[in-house]
Amino acid sequence: MDGLFVGSSTQKQPKAGITLSTRQSSIVNRQSLIKESTGLMTNTQKLRHAVVGVGAGIFSLHKDALDQTPEAELVGVCDVNTQLGQLRADELGVPFYQQAQVMLADLKPDVTSIITPHPYHAQIAVDALTAGSHVIVEKPIAIHVGEADRMIAAAEANDRLLAVNFQHRYRPEVIAVRDLLQSGGLGKILRVTVVEPWVRTAAYFRNAGWRGTWRGEGGGVLMNQGPHGLDLICFLLGMPVRITAWTRTLQHAIETEDTITAMFEWGDGAIGTVYMSTVEAGQRRMEIAGTGGTLLLGERDITLERFQPDLLEHIATNPNPFGRPEQVTAALDIKTLDGPSGHAAVYRNLYAAALHGATLRCDGRQGRQSLELANAMIYSSHTNQTVDLPLDRVGYEALLTRLQK
Ligand SMILES: NC(=O)c1ccc[n+]([C@@H]2O[C@H](COP(=O)([O-])OP(=O)(O)OC[C@H]3O[C@@H](n4cnc5c(N)ncnc54)[C@H](O)[C@@H]3O)[C@@H](O)[C@H]2O)c1
């Protein structure tokens, strides 16, 4: 498929240990043995780490990730919610700041985690990168793709790393599917079907006023729950070239979409459909149909059926007008993760990249892809047209500005 397996980083990688003093650099050089494939490190070189948005619900997973990263030394936290932020800072035993810029200027952290609501990701990331910090930003990378462009430019201009927290890229079964596709194990890809129920209650939207609003998150299910599934589409199958979508608000009392359905087309003619909703319950799944077989990736399981022979040969040679190819259930080799999972895996990868030049599994350019798909679907639905990618940045920003009024 077009753009298939471009998962390796295209962001310019800063030189390993570039922020370190001569003495620190020599320590890194002496101890720079790492397993590139997993990002596992064997030294205890510390990088000074700060967190913006420490009051976030998701902070507990970032705290676990910091605890599992021996090279991370938490040096300060920030939140516009002074009470909650100060409480967390006291628990952590680090200084508290109300403004990210003040913290960046004061502490000059080597690494900054940004876990605020998405509309703040872009500006805080640009500030942190400009201040000389590597950045790990929660998904989605930003709320519109023009902002992501500016974040990527800031990372490149300042020779810093920008990692996006798409932890599903580390799931062993996802890696197994990627390996299968990369080896041509499903033949030529014909169709992709993604169904993602992400049921959320009214209480979920009541608990945080920014959710489900154009100003607060720039979209609904596409901007909050959907980014993981959209990222997996890009990680496994590459960027589509064309999208037609309907976004609808079927049940929730929110401004933005709670349900979407879309058609995707890839450059080599493969097609796909995507359905996502916060008002449907059930199992999330992705089905990939190729000429060599079909694969169903569920939340925890994989079903793989292989065709014998390949469908293209079967269609060309089988004399039976209604004949089906032989279908054999096959097992997929799912390797145990060599290192931590979830957020901690993303941290481990960023630290390996910062200290030892490892490749980021999801850099700014990779992290921008799912946002571009989400923006394109909203644009398609609101303008009632099929959208070609890359998305018209100016057109989308104008639409979003109108929706935010
Ligand atoms: N990777 C994942 O699986 C995952 C899961 C949940 C949330 N997230 C992402 O994490 C982010 C936070 O989500 P949440 O639900 O935990 O948010 P939340 O509403 O619980 O918390 C956000 C925090 O950011 C603070 N904040 C807001 N603006 C700020 C600013 N300008 N500077 C400093 N602090 C600021 C708020 O006071 C609050 O404490 C979102 O982008 C969300 O999409 C990712």
The ligand as a Gaussian input file, in Angstrom:
#p B3LYP/6-31G(d) Opt

LIG

0 1
 N       -2.316000       7.952000      25.652000
 C       -3.494000       7.701000      26.194000
 O       -3.987000       6.578000      26.179000
 C       -4.269000       8.827000      26.861000
 C       -5.279000       8.499000      27.778000
 C       -5.961000       9.583000      28.405000
 C       -5.667000      10.891000      28.068000
 N       -4.699000      11.151000      27.119000
 C       -4.406000      12.542000      26.718000
 O       -3.843000      13.215000      27.841000
 C       -4.235000      14.591000      27.816000
 C       -4.858000      14.926000      29.162000
 O       -6.043000      14.209000      29.322000
 P       -6.753000      14.027000      30.765000
 O       -8.093000      13.452000      30.502000
 O       -5.832000      13.305000      31.686000
 O       -6.905000      15.573000      31.187000
 P       -7.465000      16.211000      32.538000
 O       -8.588000      17.112000      32.206000
 O       -7.685000      15.143000      33.573000
 O       -6.218000      17.074000      33.049000
 C       -5.591000      18.070000      32.308000
 C       -4.675000      18.867000      33.268000
 O       -3.992000      19.862000      32.518000
 C       -4.042000      21.096000      33.262000
 N       -3.851000      22.205000      32.323000
 C       -4.745000      22.719000      31.436000
 N       -4.179000      23.696000      30.701000
 C       -2.899000      23.819000      31.144000
 C       -1.817000      24.661000      30.786000
 N       -1.941000      25.561000      29.807000
 N       -0.652000      24.523000      31.446000
 C       -0.506000      23.619000      32.444000
 N       -1.527000      22.773000      32.829000
 C       -2.689000      22.875000      32.190000
 C       -5.412000      21.059000      33.924000
 O       -5.491000      21.958000      35.025000
 C       -5.486000      19.596000      34.361000
 O       -4.888000      19.383000      35.625000
 C       -5.199000      14.744000      26.629000
 O       -4.520000      15.275000      25.507000
 C       -5.648000      13.319000      26.352000
 O       -5.996000      13.080000      24.995000
 C       -4.002000      10.153000      26.527000

